[in-house]
Amino acid sequence: METIYTTTTTPKVLVTHNSLSKEILNYVEVTENYDGSPISSTFNGIGKIYTQDPTSNKYYRAVFHDNVINLNNFIDRSANNGIPNITELLKFVIKIAYKASSTNEGFREPLKIKIPSGRFKITDTILDLNSGVFNGKFIFEGEGFQNTVILFEPDSDKFLFDNEDIIGFTTFSNIGFISDHKGKFMNAKVNLSGTAQSLIFSDCSFERFKTILDVSGDTMMSEITFRNCKILATDQDSILFKLNNPQAVNWRFYSTEIESVSGIVFDFYAGMAISYFQGSIIGNESTDNVIFKVNSSADPNKFGHTNNPNLQMYGVRFEIRGNTKLIKIDNDDVDFSAKFDNCGLGGFGTNPSNYAIDIKSKGSFIFDNCGNYQNFRFKHHVRNADAYLNPAKIKFINSCPDLDLINNGFCNEVVNTGGYPIYIFENCGLNSYYRPFGRDTFFLNDDSYKISKKIISKGHRNNGSEVIGIVQDRVYADLGPNTLGYKELVSFNIPNVPIHTIKIIFDKAWQGGYGGLTYNVRVYNTDKSIEIASGVLNTYNKLELIDNRGYFVANNDQIHIEVESIGSWSQTLGVKVFLVVEY
């Protein structure tokens, strides 16, 4: 730092030139340190924020313009490895920024701390109870997470910010944080002071962190916001977000990407209400990962409003790779609820024995207009004692996975069959509920026998491959040019259960080529020796037929459907066909 000249005003001002930042920096004469102590006995030359004129022995402090402390003027870039260690500088600047607040009561408004472009090292915690900055509303701002990079590499599992009843209403923006799989970003505990933890992370990145937020305490842990952030490359023992505060509510993620992560993303002990808008959450293929977990030690009485944790996912892209679980609930008493709206639920390299949803007895899970389920299977651990009071409900709206995936899920045997989970289909070609793991069901205060339903459909994709499930494409019959007589349309295998009724439902037909719009339909038993239903189908209305056999016990039975065109020529008939088997 080179002194250009000294003013003659009172207090005197040094006008200096910083050869590293290439900026002019002013210093004002002071007699006290930032905390009011005599500077002659407490002088700290860290970063040359305070300096002493060797000629006059007077003390000076840098002048901060526009309420900003720009570290570009104070970072020592003379480190041999080219990565300056700014640990002590940031500790000092945090205290100075706080003391320079224009507000001395309630929440303070410290000066903004601006970190320049470059790679900088931090090796220890920079904020804790010894910092003396209670109720500070800080702003830490970089110049883009690709440009301003903080390497936090502690020698043990430490927090960068050990925030126990200290700061709140704090913003981090345009900074990239990288750790070594040991570093934890923030311990956020609110227990005594009532310091509201409204934290905003905007355009930041976090790479190789063991934990980002470890929240605890009993109050004021609301309004956590991540906007346009990236979270990357974690180890299997990582827990990115630990929620152990009953007021950990209103957490919002906007266009944030959590990718190539292992371990646990969200670990619930208490708290609720995470809303995630667009963005992505993608686990590693080679490790056992959980995206949303309810811990076995969770307290069911500390989950905010109605004591239910709640997920609201809007347009989020999930990739369920390897042994990744989307949801894992390890506590029987927590009533978990989640809604996935227009989300992609696919992935690759999925272990076929993996269960993407691994839950207990309770909960409500809604998948609205989601797709790409692939090997998306459910596992249920139902508690016999009381599950019938509030069984788990899984609802699919507008689209759903193949029924084979649901049927190939797992559920332990339940004595009171009212505890078996209920699958609900809404606007999936048919509206129905389905209990794949129990035939008869008894509900509380109702002794009547309830019929379970199984919905079966078939369709051919454009490549001609057969797909089994609900709301797939049509099945087709080539009726040929000017030909009469019935031709095979489709066959179904009937589940080996006691059958009460079978309904055969045809959606609106579609004709290829030209010709008539009406078709005769016949339905036959396994060996086609008995006609069990018949009717007339047209392209304007649905057709519902009922198997006339009534009750029977199915044993490797089939249903065969044939169609005949009425007064048409050179056409292909396409139609969606569903069986509703009640048993």
Salt bridges, closest charged atoms under 4 A:
GLU88 OE2 - LYS91 NZ 3.56
GLU109 OE2 - LYS137 NZ 3.64
ASP124 OD2 - LYS91 NZ 3.78
ASP124 OD1 - LYS158 NZ 3.18
GLU141 OE1 - LYS112 NZ 3.20
GLU141 OE2 - LYS114 NZ 3.17
ASP155 OD1 - LYS158 NZ 3.62
ASP157 OD2 - LYS210 NZ 2.73
GLU164 OE2 - LYS189 NZ 3.92
GLU207 OE2 - ARG208 NH1 3.30
ASP218 OD1 - LYS302 NZ 3.77
ASP235 OD2 - HIS181 ND1 3.62
GLU257 OE1 - LYS230 NZ 2.51
GLU319 OE2 - ARG317 NH2 2.25
GLU319 OE1 - ARG321 NH2 2.54
ASP330 OD2 - LYS293 NZ 3.97
ASP330 OD1 - LYS328 NZ 2.56
ASP333 OD1 - ARG383 NH2 2.79
ASP341 OD2 - LYS339 NZ 3.84
ASP358 OD2 - LYS325 NZ 3.55
ASP358 OD1 - HIS381 NE2 3.22
ASP368 OD2 - LYS339 NZ 3.90
ASP386 OD2 - ARG383 NH2 3.15
GLU426 OE1 - LYS395 NZ 3.52
ASP446 OD2 - LYS450 NZ 3.36
ASP473 OD2 - ARG461 NH1 3.86
GLU531 OE1 - ARG522 NE 3.74
ASP547 OD2 - ARG549 NH2 2.64
GLU562 OE2 - LYS528 NZ 3.67
